Amino acid sequence: MTTETETKPVEQTNEKKEVEETAKEEIKKEVEANNTEEKSDDKAEKADKDKKEEKKEEAAKPKKEAAPPKPAVHKQDFEKDIVYLYQFTRTPVLPSLSPYCLKVETWLRLAGIKYENVDHKMKYKSKKGQLPFVEVNGEEIADSAMIIKELAQRYNQDLDAGLTPEQKNNAHATISMLENHFAWVVKWWRCQFPGEYFRAAKLNLQQAYNTRIPNAVLNFAFKLRYRQAAKKVRAHGIGVHKPEEIEEFGHNDLKVLSDLLADKPFFFGDSPTQLDVVAFANLAQVAFMDKEVSYALRDWMVENCANLVDFCNRVKDRAFPDWNEMCENLDLNSHLPKPPKEEEKKEEEKKEEDKKEEKKEEDKKEETKEEKKDEKEEDSEKEKAAKDEKEGEKEDNKATEEKEKEKRS
């Protein structure tokens, strides 16, 4: 009994010590963990302060002005307010075989807006994938209708400004007929008879595309292309009809236009409007085809709608006084003044080049003569040396023979 009573307090004391030590260790761990957290918090706060200070310093520094972005246009060296027109190349019968290109250029001329055709060899198309398009002050404008609308506002040149609301409505309806119906009748003929179309337009594809590929190959490729375009004509709806029905559609459209024009110089009087521009651009695709090539729609128009033919010639003379020059020379910018005596300068430069070439030829001839002379002299010297050598050998032989004779004797 005494042993048990004596050992209990000792055991209790040991247990108490262990509990106290364990508690101390836990407290120590907690303190260390807190210190670690405090240190990490301090580091984070310091990093935040550093970032704020860096931002303040950056804000205090004067900002460099960003370089202005380059204009996203093909014509980088453009002049202010000049309209740069991208379209198809010239042909011997028409300034353009596209009614939409001819429409824009005719409008630019009648509106008196300064423009320049860009000779891009038909490499470029608008962002919408179309021709024509224009570039003005580093900005592109596509689609013929949008081009005319935008430029009319920018340059305050609205050809329809004097029309009444009723006349504007009539113009809108007639333009829709021309571009959404009559133009497809013309396109049908081109797709159906590409050979006749090429001859009627006097197309030289090799010249138009500035390529050395033979015209026979180019013509074949374009005939295939127009056969594919025939699918679009069919998809439009007009191509599903019989040829005689499609021709009748064209006759009806021409008759409507002829009645609207009557005996007036232009559709709404003495001054051309946008309707006159669109009518001319589409009718010209028929009226000015080569007369040597058969074209039923043109022949019908000449016979039954003579006032439309006169109208085309009237607009041509007014808008394109340089028509013959541009069609003969295929000059995209025949309307722009040429530098003075440019042809004379070219001729003089050509003469100078010819003289230089002649002089080069003469120098070459002289050099050749000198070379031949030197060669002859060298050959003669060689021959002389050979002769002297032979004569020397003969004399040596004679001397040797004489010595031998003397020895014998």
Secondary structure, 3 states (H helix, E strand, C coil): CHHHHHHHHHHHHHHHHHHHHHHHHHHHHHHHHHHHHHHHHHHHHHHHHHHHHHHHHHHHCCCCCCCCCCCCCCCCCCCCCCEEEECCCCCCCCCCCCHHHHHHHHHHHHHCCCEEECCCCCCCCCCCCCCCEEEECCEEEECHHHHHHHHHHHCCCCCCCCCCHHHHHHHHHHHHHHHHHHHHHHHHHHHHCHHHHHHHCCCCHHHHCCCCCCHHHHHHHHHHHHHHHHHHHHHHCHHHCCHHHHHHHHHHHHHHHHHHHCCCCECCECCCCHHHHHHHHHHHHHHCCCCCCCCHHHHHHHHHCHHHHHHHHHHHHHHCCCHHHHHHHCCCCCCCCCCCCHHHHHHHHHHHHHHHHHHHHHHHHHHHHHHHHHHHHHHHHHHHHHHHHHHHHHHHHHHHHHHHHHHHC
